[in-house]
Amino acid sequence: MKIPVQYVNDEDGNVKAIQVTISEWQKVLTKLKKYEQALSLKSDLTEAFEEVAQLKRSKGAKQTLKEFLNGL
């Protein structure tokens, strides 16, 4: 994704900001939202798999699916 930008410089020529069109900014925000959703899903799945692995390792009493769903 190549975004055309305009640079805003101070009196000394140092870049202080960039400007993008509203339509390009909307595209960036849309992509960012998708990445955030994917990252959240990955994190949730990782946590779930870790919990399953921990349950498999434990020797304690197991919870039935019905008990689990009733606890939600």
C-alpha positions as CSV (number, residue, x, y, z in Angstrom):
1,M,0.0,0.0,0.0
2,K,1.7,3.1,-1.2
3,I,0.2,6.3,0.3
4,P,1.0,9.7,-1.2
5,V,2.0,12.0,1.6
6,Q,3.0,15.7,2.0
7,Y,5.7,16.6,4.5
8,V,5.4,19.5,6.9
9,N,8.8,21.0,7.8
10,D,9.8,23.6,10.3
11,E,12.0,26.6,9.6
12,D,15.1,24.5,9.8
13,G,13.8,21.9,7.4
14,N,13.1,19.2,10.0
15,V,10.1,17.1,9.2
16,K,7.4,17.8,11.9
17,A,4.3,16.1,10.4
18,I,2.9,14.5,7.3
19,Q,-0.4,15.1,5.6
20,V,-2.5,12.5,3.8
21,T,-5.9,12.8,2.1
22,I,-9.0,11.8,4.0
23,S,-9.7,8.9,1.6
24,E,-6.2,7.5,2.2
25,W,-6.5,8.0,5.9
26,Q,-9.8,6.0,5.9
27,K,-8.0,3.2,4.0
28,V,-5.3,3.2,6.7
29,L,-7.8,3.1,9.5
30,T,-9.7,0.2,7.8
31,K,-6.6,-1.8,7.4
32,L,-5.5,-1.1,11.0
33,K,-8.9,-2.3,12.3
34,K,-8.5,-5.5,10.3
35,Y,-5.0,-6.1,11.7
36,E,-6.2,-5.4,15.3
37,Q,-9.1,-7.9,14.9
38,A,-6.7,-10.5,13.5
39,L,-4.3,-9.9,16.3
40,S,-7.0,-10.1,18.9
41,L,-8.3,-13.4,17.4
42,K,-4.7,-14.8,17.4
43,S,-4.2,-13.8,21.0
44,D,-7.6,-15.4,22.1
45,L,-6.7,-18.6,20.2
46,T,-3.3,-18.8,21.7
47,E,-4.7,-18.3,25.2
48,A,-7.4,-21.0,24.5
49,F,-4.8,-23.5,23.3
50,E,-2.6,-22.8,26.4
51,E,-5.6,-23.5,28.6
52,V,-6.3,-26.7,26.8
53,A,-2.7,-27.8,27.2
54,Q,-2.8,-26.9,30.9
55,L,-6.0,-28.9,31.4
56,K,-4.4,-31.9,29.6
57,R,-1.4,-31.8,32.0
58,S,-3.5,-31.4,35.1
59,K,-4.5,-34.5,37.1
60,G,-7.4,-32.8,38.9
61,A,-11.2,-33.0,38.2
62,K,-12.2,-32.2,34.7
63,Q,-15.1,-29.9,33.9
64,T,-17.8,-31.1,31.5
65,L,-18.9,-29.1,28.5
66,K,-22.3,-28.5,30.1
67,E,-20.6,-27.2,33.3
68,F,-18.4,-25.0,31.3
69,L,-21.3,-23.5,29.3
70,N,-23.3,-23.0,32.5
71,G,-20.4,-21.0,33.9
72,L,-20.5,-18.5,31.0
